[in-house]
């Protein structure tokens, strides 16, 4: 990305398209309602590209034992 910053917009577009396709596939394979899957990816490109990023639940209390 540093050597070719023009790729940033292409990666963002590819991520949007991939999210939409993955969402449709998840809906078809799980038979869960469409509303269970966000229409827009909840993560930005920087998070997706960060190999140390791991999404957490919205409510941390649910993870406590």
Predicted model as a PDB file, atoms N, CA, C, CB and O in Angstrom, pLDDT in the B-factor column:
MODEL        1                                                                  
ATOM      1  N   UNK A   1       0.823  -1.187   0.000  1.00 58.00           N  
ATOM      2  CA  UNK A   1       0.000   0.000   0.000  1.00 58.00           C  
ATOM      3  C   UNK A   1       0.871   1.256   0.000  1.00 58.00           C  
ATOM      4  CB  UNK A   1      -0.938  -0.005   1.205  1.00 58.00           C  
ATOM      5  O   UNK A   1       0.515   2.260  -0.616  1.00 58.00           O  
ATOM      6  N   UNK A   2       1.998   1.201   0.682  1.00 67.00           N  
ATOM      7  CA  UNK A   2       2.856   2.389   0.698  1.00 67.00           C  
ATOM      8  C   UNK A   2       3.425   2.687  -0.672  1.00 67.00           C  
ATOM      9  CB  UNK A   2       3.987   2.212   1.694  1.00 67.00           C  
ATOM     10  O   UNK A   2       3.577   3.847  -1.053  1.00 67.00           O  
ATOM     11  N   UNK A   3       3.742   1.624  -1.421  1.00 73.00           N  
ATOM     12  CA  UNK A   3       4.335   1.817  -2.738  1.00 73.00           C  
ATOM     13  C   UNK A   3       3.305   2.221  -3.790  1.00 73.00           C  
ATOM     14  CB  UNK A   3       5.037   0.555  -3.173  1.00 73.00           C  
ATOM     15  O   UNK A   3       3.649   2.856  -4.787  1.00 73.00           O  
ATOM     16  N   UNK A   4       2.063   1.860  -3.574  1.00 72.00           N  
ATOM     17  CA  UNK A   4       1.027   2.161  -4.550  1.00 72.00           C  
ATOM     18  C   UNK A   4      -0.264   2.563  -3.831  1.00 72.00           C  
ATOM     19  CB  UNK A   4       0.781   0.945  -5.477  1.00 72.00           C  
ATOM     20  O   UNK A   4      -1.202   1.770  -3.759  1.00 72.00           O  
ATOM     21  N   UNK A   5      -0.318   3.778  -3.305  1.00 72.00           N  
ATOM     22  CA  UNK A   5      -1.499   4.197  -2.527  1.00 72.00           C  
ATOM     23  C   UNK A   5      -2.784   4.239  -3.356  1.00 72.00           C  
ATOM     24  CB  UNK A   5      -1.253   5.565  -1.922  1.00 72.00           C  
ATOM     25  O   UNK A   5      -3.876   4.265  -2.787  1.00 72.00           O  
ATOM     26  N   UNK A   6      -2.679   4.247  -4.674  1.00 77.00           N  
ATOM     27  CA  UNK A   6      -3.869   4.239  -5.517  1.00 77.00           C  
ATOM     28  C   UNK A   6      -4.679   2.962  -5.384  1.00 77.00           C  
ATOM     29  CB  UNK A   6      -3.479   4.435  -6.948  1.00 77.00           C  
ATOM     30  O   UNK A   6      -5.849   2.927  -5.763  1.00 77.00           O  
ATOM     31  N   UNK A   7      -4.072   1.920  -4.854  1.00 80.00           N  
ATOM     32  CA  UNK A   7      -4.788   0.656  -4.665  1.00 80.00           C  
ATOM     33  C   UNK A   7      -5.801   0.725  -3.525  1.00 80.00           C  
ATOM     34  CB  UNK A   7      -3.799  -0.463  -4.398  1.00 80.00           C  
ATOM     35  O   UNK A   7      -6.693  -0.119  -3.444  1.00 80.00           O  
ATOM     36  N   UNK A   8      -5.678   1.705  -2.657  1.00 79.00           N  
ATOM     37  CA  UNK A   8      -6.566   1.827  -1.495  1.00 79.00           C  
ATOM     38  C   UNK A   8      -8.037   1.798  -1.912  1.00 79.00           C  
ATOM     39  CB  UNK A   8      -6.266   3.125  -0.729  1.00 79.00           C  
ATOM     40  O   UNK A   8      -8.825   1.032  -1.357  1.00 79.00           O  
ATOM     41  N   UNK A   9      -8.405   2.622  -2.879  1.00 84.00           N  
ATOM     42  CA  UNK A   9      -9.814   2.678  -3.283  1.00 84.00           C  
ATOM     43  C   UNK A   9     -10.256   1.369  -3.946  1.00 84.00           C  
ATOM     44  CB  UNK A   9     -10.045   3.859  -4.243  1.00 84.00           C  
ATOM     45  O   UNK A   9     -11.409   0.963  -3.801  1.00 84.00           O  
ATOM     46  N   UNK A  10      -9.366   0.719  -4.660  1.00 90.00           N  
ATOM     47  CA  UNK A  10      -9.715  -0.562  -5.293  1.00 90.00           C  
ATOM     48  C   UNK A  10      -9.913  -1.650  -4.239  1.00 90.00           C  
ATOM     49  CB  UNK A  10      -8.617  -0.988  -6.297  1.00 90.00           C  
ATOM     50  O   UNK A  10     -10.801  -2.494  -4.367  1.00 90.00           O  
ATOM     51  N   UNK A  11      -9.084  -1.626  -3.201  1.00 90.00           N  
ATOM     52  CA  UNK A  11      -9.243  -2.606  -2.120  1.00 90.00           C  
ATOM     53  C   UNK A  11     -10.549  -2.383  -1.371  1.00 90.00           C  
ATOM     54  CB  UNK A  11      -8.060  -2.530  -1.144  1.00 90.00           C  
ATOM     55  O   UNK A  11     -11.240  -3.340  -1.022  1.00 90.00           O  
ATOM     56  N   UNK A  12     -10.890  -1.122  -1.124  1.00 90.00           N  
ATOM     57  CA  UNK A  12     -12.139  -0.818  -0.423  1.00 90.00           C  
ATOM     58  C   UNK A  12     -13.343  -1.283  -1.239  1.00 90.00           C  
ATOM     59  CB  UNK A  12     -12.243   0.692  -0.135  1.00 90.00           C  
ATOM     60  O   UNK A  12     -14.302  -1.818  -0.683  1.00 90.00           O  
ATOM     61  N   UNK A  13     -13.298  -1.080  -2.553  1.00 91.00           N  
ATOM     62  CA  UNK A  13     -14.395  -1.528  -3.415  1.00 91.00           C  
ATOM     63  C   UNK A  13     -14.473  -3.056  -3.435  1.00 91.00           C  
ATOM     64  CB  UNK A  13     -14.214  -0.983  -4.851  1.00 91.00           C  
ATOM     65  O   UNK A  13     -15.566  -3.619  -3.370  1.00 91.00           O  
ATOM     66  N   UNK A  14     -13.337  -3.720  -3.522  1.00 94.00           N  
ATOM     67  CA  UNK A  14     -13.313  -5.186  -3.507  1.00 94.00           C  
ATOM     68  C   UNK A  14     -13.858  -5.722  -2.186  1.00 94.00           C  
ATOM     69  CB  UNK A  14     -11.880  -5.706  -3.740  1.00 94.00           C  
ATOM     70  O   UNK A  14     -14.557  -6.735  -2.164  1.00 94.00           O  
ATOM     71  N   UNK A  15     -13.539  -5.044  -1.089  1.00 93.00           N  
ATOM     72  CA  UNK A  15     -14.035  -5.475   0.216  1.00 93.00           C  
ATOM     73  C   UNK A  15     -15.558  -5.344   0.274  1.00 93.00           C  
ATOM     74  CB  UNK A  15     -13.377  -4.650   1.346  1.00 93.00           C  
ATOM     75  O   UNK A  15     -16.231  -6.238   0.787  1.00 93.00           O  
ATOM     76  N   UNK A  16     -16.109  -4.249  -0.239  1.00 93.00           N  
ATOM     77  CA  UNK A  16     -17.564  -4.066  -0.250  1.00 93.00           C  
ATOM     78  C   UNK A  16     -18.243  -5.164  -1.065  1.00 93.00           C  
ATOM     79  CB  UNK A  16     -17.929  -2.682  -0.818  1.00 93.00           C  
ATOM     80  O   UNK A  16     -19.240  -5.742  -0.631  1.00 93.00           O  
ATOM     81  N   UNK A  17     -17.701  -5.444  -2.242  1.00 94.00           N  
ATOM     82  CA  UNK A  17     -18.284  -6.474  -3.099  1.00 94.00           C  
ATOM     83  C   UNK A  17     -18.189  -7.850  -2.439  1.00 94.00           C  
ATOM     84  CB  UNK A  17     -17.584  -6.492  -4.467  1.00 94.00           C  
ATOM     85  O   UNK A  17     -19.141  -8.631  -2.471  1.00 94.00           O  
ATOM     86  N   UNK A  18     -17.045  -8.134  -1.849  1.00 95.00           N  
ATOM     87  CA  UNK A  18     -16.849  -9.430  -1.193  1.00 95.00           C  
ATOM     88  C   UNK A  18     -17.790  -9.588  -0.011  1.00 95.00           C  
ATOM     89  CB  UNK A  18     -15.396  -9.585  -0.731  1.00 95.00           C  
ATOM     90  O   UNK A  18     -18.340 -10.667   0.210  1.00 95.00           O  
ATOM     91  N   UNK A  19     -17.977  -8.513   0.752  1.00 96.00           N  
ATOM     92  CA  UNK A  19     -18.877  -8.573   1.908  1.00 96.00           C  
ATOM     93  C   UNK A  19     -20.291  -8.900   1.446  1.00 96.00           C  
ATOM     94  CB  UNK A  19     -18.860  -7.234   2.692  1.00 96.00           C  
ATOM     95  O   UNK A  19     -20.962  -9.745   2.039  1.00 96.00           O  
ATOM     96  N   UNK A  20     -20.740  -8.240   0.397  1.00 95.00           N  
ATOM     97  CA  UNK A  20     -22.085  -8.464  -0.112  1.00 95.00           C  
ATOM     98  C   UNK A  20     -22.264  -9.914  -0.567  1.00 95.00           C  
ATOM     99  CB  UNK A  20     -22.381  -7.504  -1.269  1.00 95.00           C  
ATOM    100  O   UNK A  20     -23.277 -10.541  -0.260  1.00 95.00           O  
ATOM    101  N   UNK A  21     -21.296 -10.435  -1.285  1.00 96.00           N  
ATOM    102  CA  UNK A  21     -21.361 -11.822  -1.749  1.00 96.00           C  
ATOM    103  C   UNK A  21     -21.314 -12.803  -0.578  1.00 96.00           C  
ATOM    104  CB  UNK A  21     -20.212 -12.111  -2.722  1.00 96.00           C  
ATOM    105  O   UNK A  21     -22.051 -13.789  -0.560  1.00 96.00           O  
ATOM    106  N   UNK A  22     -20.455 -12.534   0.389  1.00 96.00           N  
ATOM    107  CA  UNK A  22     -20.338 -13.414   1.561  1.00 96.00           C  
ATOM    108  C   UNK A  22     -21.617 -13.379   2.391  1.00 96.00           C  
ATOM    109  CB  UNK A  22     -19.132 -13.002   2.432  1.00 96.00           C  
ATOM    110  O   UNK A  22     -22.046 -14.405   2.919  1.00 96.00           O  
ATOM    111  N   UNK A  23     -22.226 -12.201   2.505  1.00 97.00           N  
ATOM    112  CA  UNK A  23     -23.476 -12.067   3.247  1.00 97.00           C  
ATOM    113  C   UNK A  23     -24.568 -12.904   2.590  1.00 97.00           C  
ATOM    114  CB  UNK A  23     -23.905 -10.588   3.328  1.00 97.00           C  
ATOM    115  O   UNK A  23     -25.280 -13.648   3.265  1.00 97.00           O  
ATOM    116  N   UNK A  24     -24.695 -12.779   1.276  1.00 96.00           N  
ATOM    117  CA  UNK A  24     -25.707 -13.556   0.555  1.00 96.00           C  
ATOM    118  C   UNK A  24     -25.481 -15.055   0.743  1.00 96.00           C  
ATOM    119  CB  UNK A  24     -25.688 -13.202  -0.942  1.00 96.00           C  
ATOM    120  O   UNK A  24     -26.436 -15.806   0.941  1.00 96.00           O  
ATOM    121  N   UNK A  25     -24.252 -15.481   0.684  1.00 97.00           N  
ATOM    122  CA  UNK A  25     -23.923 -16.896   0.863  1.00 97.00           C  
ATOM    123  C   UNK A  25     -24.253 -17.357   2.285  1.00 97.00           C  
ATOM    124  CB  UNK A  25     -22.435 -17.143   0.557  1.00 97.00           C  
ATOM    125  O   UNK A  25     -24.806 -18.440   2.479  1.00 97.00           O  
ATOM    126  N   UNK A  26     -23.913 -16.534   3.273  1.00 96.00           N  
ATOM    127  CA  UNK A  26     -24.207 -16.890   4.669  1.00 96.00           C  
ATOM    128  C   UNK A  26     -25.709 -17.006   4.900  1.00 96.00           C  
ATOM    129  CB  UNK A  26     -23.610 -15.846   5.629  1.00 96.00           C  
ATOM    130  O   UNK A  26     -26.163 -17.916   5.594  1.00 96.00           O  
ATOM    131  N   UNK A  27     -26.471 -16.103   4.329  1.00 96.00           N  
ATOM    132  CA  UNK A  27     -27.927 -16.158   4.468  1.00 96.00           C  
ATOM    133  C   UNK A  27     -28.470 -17.448   3.855  1.00 96.00           C  
ATOM    134  CB  UNK A  27     -28.584 -14.926   3.801  1.00 96.00           C  
ATOM    135  O   UNK A  27     -29.307 -18.124   4.453  1.00 96.00           O  
ATOM    136  N   UNK A  28     -27.990 -17.781   2.664  1.00 96.00           N  
ATOM    137  CA  UNK A  28     -28.454 -18.985   1.977  1.00 96.00           C  
ATOM    138  C   UNK A  28     -28.064 -20.257   2.723  1.00 96.00           C  
ATOM    139  CB  UNK A  28     -27.896 -19.026   0.566  1.00 96.00           C  
ATOM    140  O   UNK A  28     -28.855 -21.197   2.804  1.00 96.00           O  
ATOM    141  N   UNK A  29     -26.862 -20.291   3.261  1.00 97.00           N  
ATOM    142  CA  UNK A  29     -26.374 -21.514   3.904  1.00 97.00           C  
ATOM    143  C   UNK A  29     -26.903 -21.714   5.317  1.00 97.00           C  
ATOM    144  CB  UNK A  29     -24.878 -21.500   3.939  1.00 97.00           C  
ATOM    145  O   UNK A  29     -26.993 -22.849   5.785  1.00 97.00           O  
ATOM    146  N   UNK A  30     -27.253 -20.633   6.003  1.00 96.00           N  
ATOM    147  CA  UNK A  30     -27.684 -20.768   7.396  1.00 96.00           C  
ATOM    148  C   UNK A  30     -29.192 -20.736   7.576  1.00 96.00           C  
ATOM    149  CB  UNK A  30     -27.074 -19.684   8.218  1.00 96.00           C  
ATOM    150  O   UNK A  30     -29.695 -21.139   8.625  1.00 96.00           O  
ATOM    151  N   UNK A  31     -29.922 -20.267   6.575  1.00 91.00           N  
ATOM    152  CA  UNK A  31     -31.375 -20.077   6.681  1.00 91.00           C  
ATOM    153  C   UNK A  31     -31.759 -19.119   7.803  1.00 91.00           C  
ATOM    154  CB  UNK A  31     -32.058 -21.414   6.902  1.00 91.00           C  
ATOM    155  O   UNK A  31     -32.897 -19.132   8.273  1.00 91.00           O  
ATOM    156  N   UNK A  32     -30.812 -18.292   8.231  1.00 95.00           N  
ATOM    157  CA  UNK A  32     -31.125 -17.260   9.220  1.00 95.00           C  
ATOM    158  C   UNK A  32     -31.718 -16.048   8.500  1.00 95.00           C  
ATOM    159  CB  UNK A  32     -29.851 -16.857  10.036  1.00 95.00           C  
ATOM    160  O   UNK A  32     -31.483 -15.860   7.307  1.00 95.00           O  
ATOM    161  N   UNK A  33     -32.481 -15.229   9.217  1.00 95.00           N  
ATOM    162  CA  UNK A  33     -33.069 -14.045   8.588  1.00 95.00           C  
ATOM    163  C   UNK A  33     -31.981 -13.071   8.111  1.00 95.00           C  
ATOM    164  CB  UNK A  33     -34.020 -13.337   9.574  1.00 95.00           C  
ATOM    165  O   UNK A  33     -30.909 -12.971   8.708  1.00 95.00           O  
ATOM    166  N   UNK A  34     -32.282 -12.370   7.040  1.00 95.00           N  
ATOM    167  CA  UNK A  34     -31.347 -11.390   6.482  1.00 95.00           C  
ATOM    168  C   UNK A  34     -30.851 -10.398   7.534  1.00 95.00           C  
ATOM    169  CB  UNK A  34     -32.007 -10.635   5.339  1.00 95.00           C  
ATOM    170  O   UNK A  34     -29.702  -9.959   7.498  1.00 95.00           O  
ATOM    171  N   UNK A  35     -31.728 -10.058   8.460  1.00 95.00           N  
ATOM    172  CA  UNK A  35     -31.394  -9.046   9.467  1.00 95.00           C  
ATOM    173  C   UNK A  35     -30.247  -9.477  10.384  1.00 95.00           C  
ATOM    174  CB  UNK A  35     -32.618  -8.731  10.304  1.00 95.00           C  
ATOM    175  O   UNK A  35     -29.629  -8.634  11.035  1.00 95.00           O  
ATOM    176  N   UNK A  36     -29.959 -10.762  10.442  1.00 95.00           N  
ATOM    177  CA  UNK A  36     -28.867 -11.268  11.284  1.00 95.00           C  
ATOM    178  C   UNK A  36     -27.494 -10.873  10.751  1.00 95.00           C  
ATOM    179  CB  UNK A  36     -28.953 -12.782  11.395  1.00 95.00           C  
ATOM    180  O   UNK A  36     -26.505 -10.924  11.481  1.00 95.00           O  
ATOM    181  N   UNK A  37     -27.432 -10.483   9.486  1.00 96.00           N  
ATOM    182  CA  UNK A  37     -26.161 -10.188   8.842  1.00 96.00           C  
ATOM    183  C   UNK A  37     -26.137  -8.728   8.393  1.00 96.00           C  
ATOM    184  CB  UNK A  37     -25.923 -11.133   7.642  1.00 96.00           C  
ATOM    185  O   UNK A  37     -26.974  -8.321   7.587  1.00 96.00           O  
ATOM    186  N   UNK A  38     -25.202  -7.941   8.896  1.00 95.00           N  
ATOM    187  CA  UNK A  38     -25.147  -6.527   8.515  1.00 95.00           C  
ATOM    188  C   UNK A  38     -24.978  -6.360   7.003  1.00 95.00           C  
ATOM    189  CB  UNK A  38     -23.999  -5.824   9.249  1.00 95.00           C  
ATOM    190  O   UNK A  38     -24.224  -7.097   6.369  1.00 95.00           O  
ATOM    191  N   UNK A  39     -25.687  -5.386   6.439  1.00 95.00           N  
ATOM    192  CA  UNK A  39     -25.568  -5.122   5.006  1.00 95.00           C  
ATOM    193  C   UNK A  39     -24.208  -4.509   4.666  1.00 95.00           C  
ATOM    194  CB  UNK A  39     -26.695  -4.191   4.544  1.00 95.00           C  
ATOM    195  O   UNK A  39     -23.681  -4.711   3.571  1.00 95.00           O  
ATOM    196  N   UNK A  40     -23.656  -3.771   5.605  1.00 94.00           N  
ATOM    197  CA  UNK A  40     -22.358  -3.128   5.412  1.00 94.00           C  
ATOM    198  C   UNK A  40     -21.372  -3.739   6.397  1.00 94.00           C  
ATOM    199  CB  UNK A  40     -22.455  -1.575   5.601  1.00 94.00           C  
ATOM    200  O   UNK A  40     -21.693  -3.921   7.572  1.00 94.00           O  
ATOM    201  N   UNK A  41     -20.191  -4.050   5.927  1.00 94.00           N  
ATOM    202  CA  UNK A  41     -19.166  -4.645   6.794  1.00 94.00           C  
ATOM    203  C   UNK A  41     -18.905  -3.745   8.000  1.00 94.00           C  
ATOM    204  CB  UNK A  41     -17.852  -4.880   6.007  1.00 94.00           C  
ATOM    205  O   UNK A  41     -18.647  -2.554   7.827  1.00 94.00           O  
ATOM    206  N   UNK A  42     -18.967  -4.282   9.206  1.00 93.00           N  
ATOM    207  CA  UNK A  42     -18.758  -3.473  10.400  1.00 93.00           C  
ATOM    208  C   UNK A  42     -17.279  -3.151  10.676  1.00 93.00           C  
ATOM    209  CB  UNK A  42     -19.345  -4.183  11.587  1.00 93.00           C  
ATOM    210  O   UNK A  42     -16.967  -2.483  11.662  1.00 93.00           O  
ATOM    211  N   UNK A  43     -16.390  -3.612   9.830  1.00 92.00           N  
ATOM    212  CA  UNK A  43     -14.956  -3.390  10.017  1.00 92.00           C  
ATOM    213  C   UNK A  43     -14.412  -2.571   8.865  1.00 92.00           C  
ATOM    214  CB  UNK A  43     -14.196  -4.728  10.133  1.00 92.00           C  
ATOM    215  O   UNK A  43     -14.858  -2.713   7.726  1.00 92.00           O  
ATOM    216  N   UNK A  44     -13.446  -1.712   9.163  1.00 91.00           N  
ATOM    217  CA  UNK A  44     -12.845  -0.943   8.081  1.00 91.00           C  
ATOM    218  C   UNK A  44     -11.660  -1.714   7.495  1.00 91.00           C  
ATOM    219  CB  UNK A  44     -12.396   0.454   8.585  1.00 91.00           C  
ATOM    220  O   UNK A  44     -11.230  -2.728   8.046  1.00 91.00           O  
ATOM    221  N   UNK A  45     -11.147  -1.222   6.381  1.00 89.00           N  
ATOM    222  CA  UNK A  45     -10.078  -1.913   5.668  1.00 89.00           C  
ATOM    223  C   UNK A  45      -8.843  -2.094   6.539  1.00 89.00           C  
ATOM    224  CB  UNK A  45      -9.713  -1.153   4.407  1.00 89.00           C  
ATOM    225  O   UNK A  45      -8.190  -3.136   6.491  1.00 89.00           O  
ATOM    226  N   UNK A  46      -8.530  -1.092   7.323  1.00 90.00           N  
ATOM    227  CA  UNK A  46      -7.353  -1.192   8.206  1.00 90.00           C  
ATOM    228  C   UNK A  46      -7.494  -2.354   9.185  1.00 90.00           C  
ATOM    229  CB  UNK A  46      -7.149   0.124   8.983  1.00 90.00           C  
ATOM    230  O   UNK A  46      -6.536  -3.091   9.417  1.00 90.00           O  
ATOM    231  N   UNK A  47      -8.677  -2.518   9.755  1.00 92.00           N  
ATOM    232  CA  UNK A  47      -8.907  -3.630  10.677  1.00 92.00           C  
ATOM    233  C   UNK A  47      -8.807  -4.970   9.951  1.00 92.00           C  
ATOM    234  CB  UNK A  47     -10.283  -3.494  11.348  1.00 92.00           C  
ATOM    235  O   UNK A  47      -8.192  -5.908  10.459  1.00 92.00           O  
ATOM    236  N   UNK A  48      -9.401  -5.059   8.780  1.00 90.00           N  
ATOM    237  CA  UNK A  48      -9.390  -6.310   8.027  1.00 90.00           C  
ATOM    238  C   UNK A  48      -7.961  -6.702   7.642  1.00 90.00           C  
ATOM    239  CB  UNK A  48     -10.264  -6.183   6.769  1.00 90.00           C  
ATOM    240  O   UNK A  48      -7.621  -7.885   7.639  1.00 90.00           O  
ATOM    241  N   UNK A  49      -7.143  -5.728   7.323  1.00 89.00           N  
ATOM    242  CA  UNK A  49      -5.775  -6.002   6.897  1.00 89.00           C  
ATOM    243  C   UNK A  49      -4.830  -6.257   8.075  1.00 89.00           C  
ATOM    244  CB  UNK A  49      -5.257  -4.845   6.070  1.00 89.00           C  
ATOM    245  O   UNK A  49      -3.717  -6.745   7.878  1.00 89.00           O  
ATOM    246  N   UNK A  50      -5.260  -5.934   9.285  1.00 93.00           N  
ATOM    247  CA  UNK A  50      -4.428  -6.107  10.478  1.00 93.00           C  
ATOM    248  C   UNK A  50      -4.526  -7.560  10.958  1.00 93.00           C  
ATOM    249  CB  UNK A  50      -4.865  -5.118  11.610  1.00 93.00           C  
ATOM    250  O   UNK A  50      -5.577  -7.988  11.437  1.00 93.00           O  
ATOM    251  N   UNK A  51      -3.440  -8.310  10.828  1.00 93.00           N  
ATOM    252  CA  UNK A  51      -3.468  -9.725  11.217  1.00 93.00           C  
ATOM    253  C   UNK A  51      -3.635  -9.921  12.719  1.00 93.00           C  
ATOM    254  CB  UNK A  51      -2.198 -10.409  10.762  1.00 93.00           C  
ATOM    255  O   UNK A  51      -3.926 -11.032  13.162  1.00 93.00           O  
ATOM    256  N   UNK A  52      -3.459  -8.867  13.509  1.00 93.00           N  
ATOM    257  CA  UNK A  52      -3.645  -8.965  14.959  1.00 93.00           C  
ATOM    258  C   UNK A  52      -5.038  -8.541  15.408  1.00 93.00           C  
ATOM    259  CB  UNK A  52      -2.613  -8.122  15.665  1.00 93.00           C  
ATOM    260  O   UNK A  52      -5.370  -8.655  16.588  1.00 93.00           O  
ATOM    261  N   UNK A  53      -5.850  -8.055  14.481  1.00 93.00           N  
ATOM    262  CA  UNK A  53      -7.202  -7.618  14.824  1.00 93.00           C  
ATOM    263  C   UNK A  53      -8.109  -8.825  14.998  1.00 93.00           C  
ATOM    264  CB  UNK A  53      -7.765  -6.674  13.742  1.00 93.00           C  
ATOM    265  O   UNK A  53      -8.121  -9.735  14.170  1.00 93.00           O  
ATOM    266  N   UNK A  54      -8.856  -8.819  16.072  1.00 90.00           N  
ATOM    267  CA  UNK A  54      -9.856  -9.857  16.312  1.00 90.00           C  
ATOM    268  C   UNK A  54     -11.090  -9.171  16.872  1.00 90.00           C  
ATOM    269  CB  UNK A  54      -9.323 -10.972  17.292  1.00 90.00           C  
ATOM    270  O   UNK A  54     -11.025  -8.571  17.944  1.00 90.00           O  
ATOM    271  N   UNK A  55     -12.214  -9.249  16.165  1.00 86.00           N  
ATOM    272  CA  UNK A  55     -13.424  -8.566  16.632  1.00 86.00           C  
ATOM    273  C   UNK A  55     -13.887  -9.113  17.979  1.00 86.00           C  
ATOM    274  CB  UNK A  55     -14.546  -8.705  15.599  1.00 86.00           C  
ATOM    275  O   UNK A  55     -13.735 -10.301  18.261  1.00 86.00           O  
ATOM    276  N   UNK A  56     -14.442  -8.255  18.791  1.00 81.00           N  
ATOM    277  CA  UNK A  56     -14.995  -8.665  20.070  1.00 81.00           C  
ATOM    278  C   UNK A  56     -16.503  -8.484  20.037  1.00 81.00           C  
ATOM    279  CB  UNK A  56     -14.366  -7.860  21.232  1.00 81.00           C  
ATOM    280  O   UNK A  56     -17.036  -7.739  19.214  1.00 81.00           O  
ATOM    281  N   UNK A  57     -17.172  -9.164  20.927  1.00 64.00           N  
ATOM    282  CA  UNK A  57     -18.621  -9.005  21.037  1.00 64.00           C  
ATOM    283  C   UNK A  57     -18.938  -7.605  21.525  1.00 64.00           C  
ATOM    284  CB  UNK A  57     -19.229 -10.063  21.990  1.00 64.00           C  
ATOM    285  O   UNK A  57     -18.111  -6.946  22.156  1.00 64.00           O  
ATOM    286  N   UNK A  58     -20.146  -7.163  21.222  1.00 51.00           N  
ATOM    287  CA  UNK A  58     -20.565  -5.837  21.651  1.00 51.00           C  
ATOM    288  C   UNK A  58     -20.743  -5.773  23.160  1.00 51.00           C  
ATOM    289  CB  UNK A  58     -21.857  -5.441  20.957  1.00 51.00           C  
ATOM    290  O   UNK A  58     -20.564  -4.712  23.758  1.00 51.00           O  
ATOM    291  N   UNK A  59     -21.092  -6.892  23.781  1.00 49.00           N  
ATOM    292  CA  UNK A  59     -21.269  -6.920  25.225  1.00 49.00           C  
ATOM    293  C   UNK A  59     -20.240  -7.862  25.820  1.00 49.00           C  
ATOM    294  CB  UNK A  59     -22.708  -7.353  25.609  1.00 49.00           C  
ATOM    295  O   UNK A  59     -20.362  -9.081  25.702  1.00 49.00           O  
ATOM    296  N   UNK A  60     -19.243  -7.306  26.450  1.00 48.00           N  
ATOM    297  CA  UNK A  60     -18.177  -8.116  27.049  1.00 48.00           C  
ATOM    298  C   UNK A  60     -18.706  -8.949  28.214  1.00 48.00           C  
ATOM    299  CB  UNK A  60     -17.026  -7.218  27.526  1.00 48.00           C  
ATOM    300  O   UNK A  60     -18.117  -9.979  28.541  1.00 48.00           O  
ATOM    301  N   UNK A  61     -19.810  -8.527  28.853  1.00 50.00           N  
ATOM    302  CA  UNK A  61     -20.355  -9.285  29.980  1.00 50.00           C  
ATOM    303  C   UNK A  61     -20.751 -10.695  29.551  1.00 50.00           C  
ATOM    304  CB  UNK A  61     -21.567  -8.556  30.579  1.00 50.00           C  
ATOM    305  O   UNK A  61     -20.677 -11.634  30.344  1.00 50.00           O  
ATOM    306  N   UNK A  62     -21.170 -10.840  28.300  1.00 46.00           N  
ATOM    307  CA  UNK A  62     -21.584 -12.160  27.804  1.00 46.00           C  
ATOM    308  C   UNK A  62     -20.417 -13.146  27.810  1.00 46.00           C  
ATOM    309  CB  UNK A  62     -22.160 -12.040  26.384  1.00 46.00           C  
ATOM    310  O   UNK A  62     -20.634 -14.357  27.848  1.00 46.00           O  
ATOM    311  N   UNK A  63     -19.191 -12.646  27.774  1.00 45.00           N  
ATOM    312  CA  UNK A  63     -18.022 -13.508  27.708  1.00 45.00           C  
ATOM    313  C   UNK A  63     -17.496 -13.897  29.080  1.00 45.00           C  
ATOM    314  CB  UNK A  63     -16.939 -12.833  26.929  1.00 45.00           C  
ATOM    315  O   UNK A  63     -16.631 -14.766  29.190  1.00 45.00           O  
ATOM    316  N   UNK A  64     -18.011 -13.261  30.127  1.00 52.00           N  
ATOM    317  CA  UNK A  64     -17.540 -13.570  31.469  1.00 52.00           C  
ATOM    318  C   UNK A  64     -18.132 -14.881  31.955  1.00 52.00           C  
ATOM    319  CB  UNK A  64     -17.892 -12.441  32.434  1.00 52.00           C  
ATOM    320  O   UNK A  64     -19.275 -15.218  31.645  1.00 52.00           O  
ATOM    321  N   UNK A  65     -17.350 -15.601  32.706  1.00 45.00           N  
ATOM    322  CA  UNK A  65     -17.816 -16.897  33.244  1.00 45.00           C  
ATOM    323  C   UNK A  65     -18.404 -16.708  34.620  1.00 45.00           C  
ATOM    324  CB  UNK A  65     -16.664 -17.924  33.301  1.00 45.00           C  
ATOM    325  O   UNK A  65     -18.849 -17.674  35.239  1.00 45.00           O  
TER     326      UNK A  65                                                      
ENDMDL                                                                          
END                                                                             
